Amino acid sequence: MTFKHFTQLTLTKVQLNLKSEAKKSYLSYLWWLFEPALFVGVFYLVFGVFLARGTSDFLVFLLCGQVPFLWFARTITNGASSIENGRGLMQQIKIPKVFFPLVTIFQDFFKALCIFLLLFAVVLSFGHTANEAWYTLPIIIFVQLMFVSCLAIFVAMIVPFIPDLKFLVATGIQLAMFASGIFYNYKLVVLEQHHSLFLMNPMASLIEQYRQVLMHGVFPDFSALGAILLFSISILLMCFAVLKKLDAHYPRILVQ
C-alpha cells in the first residue's frame, strides 16, 4: 500500500465514521457541541454557582480548560481500543495497524475543531478581543494534536497485548483532569515553588497556553510548546517503529 493510498483510505474512513456517528443520535452533528456544553455546564454549576468559586470571567476560564481536555480525553479513550476494534478488517486485508488509531485521532480532531470555533465565539462574546497572539493558536492546537496522537497510538499499540490497560487509561484520564487545572487557577492553589512541577504535566501547560492567548492576549511560552512537541515526536517515532515490527502479530493476538 502506497502512502497516497493509505492517506486516501484513512481520510475516507474518517469521513464515513463521522457520518455514521452523526446518524446514531437525534441531534446529529449538534451532539458534538452539546456534549462539551453539558460538561462545562456541570462544572460551572458546581464551582461557579454552588461553591461560589467563580468570577465574572469564570465561564471563559472553564471553557479554555474543558474544551482542550475533552479533546485529549476523548482521543485517548477511543484510541486505546482502536486496534482491538479493527480485528475484523485486519483479518480481511493487509493494512498497517497504525491506520486504526490514526482514524480515531483525525475523527476526534475534526470534532475538536468544531468545538474550538464555538470556544472562540464565546471568548469574543465576553468582551475579549482578538490580537496578534491569536495567530499562535494553530501552533498550540498542532502541538496538542501531536501530543494526543503519540499517547493514543502508544496505548492502542499495547492494549491488544494487555487488555486491562484500558481500565488504567480511564483512571489516568480522571487523575489528569484534576491535575490539569481545568476548574481552578493553579497560581492560586499550588504553592509557588511547585508551579514549574505542575506545568510539567503537558495538558496543564497546554491549557495555560490557551488561557494566556485567549483571555490575556499574551503570546504563549514557545519553549514549553517546543518541549511538548519534541517529546510527542519522539514517542511517535518510537511507536511507528514498534508497530512496524509487530504488524504481523496483531491479527494472531486478537483472535486468541
C-alpha positions as CSV (number, residue, x, y, z in Angstrom):
1,M,0.0,0.0,0.0
2,T,1.5,3.3,-1.1
3,F,1.4,6.4,1.2
4,K,-1.1,8.1,-1.1
5,H,-3.5,5.1,-1.0
6,F,-3.0,4.8,2.8
7,T,-3.8,8.6,3.2
8,Q,-6.9,8.3,1.0
9,L,-8.2,5.3,2.8
10,T,-7.7,6.9,6.2
11,L,-9.5,10.1,5.2
12,T,-12.3,8.1,3.6
13,K,-12.7,6.0,6.8
14,V,-12.7,9.2,8.9
15,Q,-15.5,10.8,6.8
16,L,-17.6,7.6,6.9
17,N,-17.2,7.3,10.6
18,L,-18.2,10.9,11.2
19,K,-21.4,10.5,9.1
20,S,-22.2,7.2,10.8
21,E,-21.7,8.6,14.3
22,A,-23.9,11.6,13.5
23,K,-26.8,9.4,12.3
24,K,-26.9,7.5,15.5
25,S,-28.3,10.4,17.5
26,Y,-31.3,12.7,17.0
27,L,-29.1,15.8,17.5
28,S,-26.8,14.5,14.7
29,Y,-23.8,16.8,14.3
30,L,-25.1,19.2,17.1
31,W,-24.2,16.5,19.6
32,W,-20.6,17.3,19.1
33,L,-21.3,20.8,20.6
34,F,-24.0,19.7,23.1
35,E,-21.8,17.1,24.8
36,P,-19.0,19.5,25.8
37,A,-21.6,22.1,26.7
38,L,-23.1,19.6,29.2
39,F,-19.7,19.0,30.8
40,V,-19.0,22.8,31.1
41,G,-22.4,23.4,32.5
42,V,-22.0,20.9,35.3
43,F,-18.6,22.3,36.3
44,Y,-19.8,25.8,36.1
45,L,-22.9,25.0,38.3
46,V,-20.7,23.2,40.9
47,F,-17.7,25.5,41.1
48,G,-19.1,28.8,39.8
49,V,-22.5,28.8,41.5
50,F,-22.8,26.3,44.3
51,L,-19.2,26.7,45.7
52,A,-19.1,30.4,44.6
53,R,-15.5,29.9,43.3
54,G,-16.2,31.6,40.0
55,T,-15.5,35.2,38.9
56,S,-17.2,37.2,36.1
57,D,-14.8,35.5,33.7
58,F,-15.1,32.0,35.1
59,L,-17.1,30.6,32.2
60,V,-14.4,31.6,29.7
61,F,-11.7,30.3,32.1
62,L,-13.6,27.0,32.4
63,L,-14.1,26.6,28.6
64,C,-10.4,27.3,27.9
65,G,-9.6,24.3,30.1
66,Q,-12.5,22.0,29.4
67,V,-12.5,22.1,25.6
68,P,-8.9,21.1,25.1
69,F,-9.1,18.5,27.9
70,L,-12.2,16.9,26.4
71,W,-10.4,16.5,23.1
72,F,-7.5,14.9,24.9
73,A,-9.7,12.5,26.9
74,R,-11.9,11.5,24.0
75,T,-9.0,10.7,21.7
76,I,-7.0,8.7,24.3
77,T,-10.1,6.7,25.3
78,N,-11.2,6.0,21.8
79,G,-7.7,5.4,20.6
80,A,-7.0,2.8,23.3
81,S,-9.4,0.3,21.7
82,S,-8.9,1.3,18.1
83,I,-6.5,-1.6,17.0
84,E,-8.5,-4.1,19.1
85,N,-11.8,-3.0,17.4
86,G,-10.2,-3.3,14.0
87,R,-9.7,-7.0,14.2
88,G,-12.4,-7.7,11.6
89,L,-10.9,-5.5,8.9
90,M,-7.3,-6.7,9.5
91,Q,-8.5,-10.3,9.1
92,Q,-9.7,-9.4,5.6
93,I,-6.9,-7.1,4.2
94,K,-3.3,-6.4,5.0
95,I,-3.1,-2.9,6.3
96,P,-0.6,-1.1,8.5
97,K,-2.1,-1.3,12.1
98,V,-1.3,2.4,12.7
99,F,-4.3,3.0,10.4
100,F,-6.8,2.3,13.2
101,P,-5.6,4.8,15.8
102,L,-5.0,7.4,13.1
103,V,-8.6,7.2,12.0
104,T,-9.7,7.8,15.6
105,I,-7.2,10.7,16.0
106,F,-8.4,12.5,12.9
107,Q,-12.0,11.8,13.6
108,D,-11.8,13.4,17.1
109,F,-9.6,16.2,15.8
110,F,-12.2,17.3,13.3
111,K,-14.9,17.3,16.1
112,A,-12.5,19.3,18.3
113,L,-12.0,21.9,15.6
114,C,-15.8,22.5,15.5
115,I,-15.8,22.9,19.3
116,F,-12.8,25.3,19.2
117,L,-14.8,27.6,16.8
118,L,-17.6,27.7,19.4
119,L,-15.0,28.5,22.1
120,F,-13.5,31.4,20.1
121,A,-17.0,32.8,19.6
122,V,-17.8,32.6,23.3
123,V,-14.5,34.3,24.2
124,L,-15.2,37.1,21.9
125,S,-18.7,37.5,23.1
126,F,-17.4,38.0,26.7
127,G,-15.5,41.1,25.6
128,H,-12.1,39.6,24.9
129,T,-10.6,40.9,21.7
130,A,-8.5,39.1,19.2
131,N,-5.0,40.3,18.7
132,E,-1.6,39.2,17.3
133,A,-1.3,36.5,19.9
134,W,-4.3,34.7,18.4
135,Y,-2.3,33.9,15.3
136,T,-0.3,31.4,17.5
137,L,-3.5,29.4,18.3
138,P,-2.9,27.0,15.3
139,I,0.6,26.3,16.8
140,I,-0.9,25.4,20.2
141,I,-3.6,23.2,18.5
142,F,-0.9,21.5,16.4
143,V,1.2,20.7,19.5
144,Q,-1.8,19.3,21.3
145,L,-2.6,17.2,18.2
146,M,0.9,15.7,18.3
147,F,0.7,15.1,22.0
148,V,-2.7,13.3,21.9
149,S,-1.6,11.4,18.8
150,C,1.5,10.0,20.5
151,L,-0.4,8.9,23.6
152,A,-3.4,7.4,21.6
153,I,-1.1,5.4,19.3
154,F,1.0,4.3,22.3
155,V,-1.9,2.9,24.3
156,A,-3.6,1.4,21.1
157,M,-0.3,-0.4,20.4
158,I,-0.2,-2.0,23.9
159,V,-3.9,-2.8,24.6
160,P,-4.1,-5.9,22.4
161,F,-1.3,-7.4,24.5
162,I,-2.5,-6.1,27.8
163,P,-6.3,-5.5,27.6
164,D,-6.6,-4.4,31.2
165,L,-4.7,-1.3,30.2
166,K,-8.0,0.2,29.1
167,F,-9.1,0.5,32.7
168,L,-5.9,2.2,33.7
169,V,-6.3,4.6,30.9
170,A,-9.8,5.6,32.2
171,T,-8.3,6.1,35.7
172,G,-5.4,8.1,34.3
173,I,-7.7,10.4,32.5
174,Q,-9.6,11.1,35.7
175,L,-6.4,11.9,37.5
176,A,-5.2,14.1,34.7
177,M,-8.5,16.0,34.8
178,F,-7.8,17.1,38.4
179,A,-4.1,17.7,37.8
180,S,-4.5,19.9,34.8
181,G,-6.1,23.0,36.3
182,I,-9.4,22.8,34.4
183,F,-11.6,24.3,37.0
184,Y,-9.1,26.1,39.2
185,N,-6.2,28.6,38.8
186,Y,-3.1,26.7,39.7
187,K,-1.4,30.1,40.6
188,L,-3.8,30.4,43.5
189,V,-4.0,26.8,44.5
190,V,-0.5,25.4,44.0
191,L,2.4,26.7,46.1
192,E,4.6,29.0,44.0
193,Q,7.7,26.8,44.4
194,H,5.7,23.9,42.8
195,H,4.4,25.9,39.8
196,S,7.1,24.5,37.5
197,L,6.4,21.0,38.7
198,F,2.7,21.5,38.0
199,L,3.4,22.7,34.4
200,M,5.5,19.5,33.7
201,N,2.1,18.0,33.1
202,P,1.8,18.6,29.3
203,M,-2.0,19.1,29.4
204,A,-1.7,21.6,32.3
205,S,0.9,23.5,30.3
206,L,-1.2,23.5,27.1
207,I,-4.3,24.7,28.9
208,E,-2.3,27.5,30.4
209,Q,-1.1,28.5,26.9
210,Y,-4.7,28.6,25.6
211,R,-5.7,30.8,28.5
212,Q,-2.8,33.1,28.1
213,V,-3.6,33.7,24.4
214,L,-7.4,33.8,24.6
215,M,-8.0,35.5,27.9
216,H,-5.0,37.7,28.3
217,G,-3.9,38.3,24.7
218,V,-0.3,37.2,25.6
219,F,1.9,35.1,23.4
220,P,2.4,31.5,24.6
221,D,5.5,30.1,26.1
222,F,7.2,28.7,22.9
223,S,9.9,26.9,24.9
224,A,7.2,24.9,26.7
225,L,5.4,24.2,23.5
226,G,8.7,23.1,21.9
227,A,9.4,20.7,24.7
228,I,6.0,19.1,24.4
229,L,6.4,18.8,20.6
230,L,9.8,17.2,20.9
231,F,8.5,14.7,23.5
232,S,5.5,13.9,21.3
233,I,7.5,13.4,18.1
234,S,10.0,11.2,19.9
235,I,7.2,8.9,21.2
236,L,5.5,8.9,17.8
237,L,8.7,7.8,16.0
238,M,9.2,5.0,18.6
239,C,5.5,3.9,18.2
240,F,5.8,3.8,14.4
241,A,9.0,1.7,14.6
242,V,7.5,-0.8,17.1
243,L,4.2,-1.0,15.2
244,K,6.1,-1.9,12.0
245,K,7.9,-4.7,13.8
246,L,4.7,-6.0,15.5
247,D,2.4,-5.5,12.5
248,A,2.1,-9.2,11.6
249,H,1.4,-10.2,15.2
250,Y,-1.8,-8.3,15.8
251,P,-4.2,-10.5,13.7
252,R,-3.0,-13.6,15.6
253,I,-3.1,-11.9,19.0
254,L,-6.6,-10.5,18.5
255,V,-8.2,-13.9,17.6
256,Q,-6.9,-15.7,20.7
